[in-house]
């Protein structure tokens, strides 16, 4: 390589996150539907998926940009990607931006990252009218891909697009649930676009067929028979959990990368208002850097949630909450002052005696040293439950609230709420890790923080 040559950008790592809850037969769903908890949204799930991707990235691989895509943004008129940026403890100079509005937004980030590098994370909480096809065939989840130079797990062979103005799927911005036109109409318009994009990518790469094809769409006619539209030599698949909005193509890609062999081609096609495509070729590095939790493994596990509880979580059924005062709206100044703790779960370790403080302090509780601290990132630490309480009267959309005092490996102790809490599963000595969630929402402000999760 000459001194002026620039190393090509490729896929460095990927990750995925599926929530723990599943809707079953009592909701009319065939099989199980992946459901986000009441305290999860497109921001919290994005943090989990991105952390999974970064954990398998090669040493020193840092995102040069963060692109966050969703059709269900927790905020408008505020950048949601900044909360993900803070929770991942990325450098302040790393830009972060939202791509919202439709499932096609994800490919806008993919095209940018595949050309110049960056972290693309997509997440969605899909809500359908009770009994609707969206409710039955949707899914909640998140996935992330990191592009950059170096020891890549897949080379980028090309990207292509075809755009169509099409009334196939839409939602009033003031409403939670969306609408769909009759699927046959969308199928007749979208299928030719899919075939043309696939042909353009394969032709440019000198291929007759890709080894693996991932074809996702909000149109059920497309995903019912993907192999009839663009077959793959080894496999042809759609989204592994049903239509997952912006996260659809990345979840499908993650599921394929979990099983693909080196030197195989992967064609990702997303049929939304036309079609977008990405063609990759895997490398031997993939074998040692797969996601820590395969999509199939996450999909197969889970715990049931009652249908009325699910409807209440989504605001589609009003239930009486515990008769306690609602929390006050979080204020901007204290949130900003405690940003590294609130979003990054960063503590301080005393240089004099090694005591770890959670939350961070200037004065050491153990030896009294003042301003002699090192910042410590504690979000990746494991811990054990020292003691716990089950509060059945506290204000919560999903009582009871379980609080635990956690002793962390390497020192440090703090009190946390338990995520996906099962009171019968919590005991003194239980092993826990951390997950980024909503504590509550008050006055249209989401109070994000970390919770303990019993393993």
RAVEN-V415004 format. One line per field, one symbol per residue. psi: psi as a letter, one per 20 degrees, with the letter a starting at -180 (. if undefined). A space follows every 10 residues. Layout:
# RAVEN-V415004
psi = ???
This chain:
# RAVEN-V415004
psi = prhiqppqpa ohrrrqpprh qpqbhiijpp cqpppqrhjq ahgghhgggh hgghhjqqpi oppiqppppq imphqqjqoh hhhggghilq qhioqpqqor griihghghg gghhhjqrpp ppqqopprqp jrhgggjrqp aqqqppqaqb nqipqoirqq qpppopngpr pphiqhqaqq rphhghghhh ghgghggghg ggghikqhqq gppooqqioh hgihmhiign qqhgqprbpi jrokchighh gggghghhiq rqkqqooppo nolcqqqppq pqrhhhhikr qhoqghghhh rrqqpqghgg hhhjjippqp rpmqpqqqpq qgghhghkgh gghilpaqpp hgijppporq qhpphgijqp lmqpppoihj qraqphrrqo ojiqpqimqr ppqqpppqpj rpprpqqpql pohiipqpip pqaqqprpgr ppkjppnqaq qqpp.
